[in-house]
Amino acid sequence: VSERVEVRRARRDDAAWIRETLQASWGEPVVARRGRVVDATTLPALVALDGTTRVGLATYRVDGAAAELVTIDALVEGAGVGTALLEAVGTAARGAGCSRLWLITTNDNLRALRFYQRRGLRLVAVHAGAVAEARRLKPSIPLVGRDGIEIRDELELAVEL
Ligand SMILES: CC(C)(COP(=O)(O)OP(=O)(O)OC[C@H]1O[C@@H](n2cnc3c(N)ncnc32)[C@H](O)[C@@H]1OP(=O)(O)O)[C@@H](O)C(=O)NCCC(=O)NCCS
């Protein structure tokens, strides 16, 4: 990935790639958290580009004064793609009138927990055991996640914009 990762709003011709990318990362384009499912293909999306190559995707949801980062995926890790996407989501959310950005990650995702905290988000809640309910809504959520850690808890992080 070259020096500057660019981020733009998704276009109509990104739709197939967005679906494939969500499927590859999350099993299906549906995300389950906080007892609800959302089809991420229906959400506003931002695409990270290295030149003309798509290298990352973020989807988010605006709900009044708060925006939820629903998915974020860097196809190349450790090269600034996630940082560029997170910044762009913050900017888009502020532009939509939001004063807060929040998200759910899971207890196994230590890389994400580090990544978000390094970028100003704070852990505001631990929903212990909540993944059991998410798994009822989305049975494809694996029992074991990253680093061989059982996926059990929803970690809620947030930042004021
Ligand atoms: C979590 C995730 C989005 C982070 O994205 P990323 O692109 O790897 O993150 P970045 O590259 O921006 O930053 C991570 C590290 O890479 C390095 N880095 C960042 N920008 C860099 C650059 N321009 N050049 C070289 N290295 C860089 C830094 O070491 C940074 O760590 P830091 O916190 O010490 O600054 C990514 O790991 C991912 O897609 N994970 C899988 C999906 C997932 O778990 N999503 C979150 C679900 S809630």
The ligand as a Gaussian input file, in Angstrom:
#p B3LYP/6-31G(d) Opt

LIG

0 1
 C       -8.836000      -3.950000      12.887000
 C       -8.411000      -3.530000      11.477000
 C       -9.576000      -2.870000      10.770000
 C       -7.252000      -2.546000      11.602000
 O       -6.912000      -2.111000      10.293000
 P       -5.401000      -1.938000       9.795000
 O       -5.470000      -1.423000       8.416000
 O       -4.610000      -3.158000      10.028000
 O       -4.919000      -0.803000      10.791000
 P       -3.769000       0.236000      10.512000
 O       -2.802000      -0.330000       9.531000
 O       -4.378000       1.538000      10.167000
 O       -3.135000       0.336000      11.939000
 C       -2.640000      -0.821000      12.603000
 C       -1.137000      -0.712000      12.797000
 O       -0.502000      -0.705000      11.533000
 C        0.619000       0.177000      11.545000
 N        0.429000       1.259000      10.570000
 C       -0.563000       2.156000      10.494000
 N       -0.418000       2.988000       9.456000
 C        0.700000       2.598000       8.836000
 C        1.377000       3.052000       7.669000
 N        0.930000       4.076000       6.938000
 N        2.485000       2.392000       7.293000
 C        2.944000       1.356000       8.025000
 N        2.347000       0.893000       9.139000
 C        1.245000       1.507000       9.532000
 C        0.719000       0.717000      12.900000
 O        1.624000      -0.054000      13.628000
 C       -0.675000       0.543000      13.458000
 O       -0.625000       0.364000      14.807000
 P       -0.601000       1.593000      15.846000
 O       -1.921000       1.498000      16.563000
 O        0.555000       1.300000      16.713000
 O       -0.507000       2.893000      15.115000
 C       -7.890000      -4.739000      10.670000
 O       -6.961000      -5.448000      11.447000
 C       -8.937000      -5.696000      10.141000
 O       -9.514000      -5.519000       9.079000
 N       -9.211000      -6.776000      10.911000
 C      -10.126000      -7.815000      10.470000
 C      -11.560000      -7.358000      10.544000
 C      -11.931000      -6.854000      11.914000
 O      -11.598000      -7.433000      12.914000
 N      -12.618000      -5.725000      11.934000
 C      -13.037000      -5.107000      13.175000
 C      -14.275000      -5.762000      13.661000
 S      -15.051000      -4.807000      14.940000

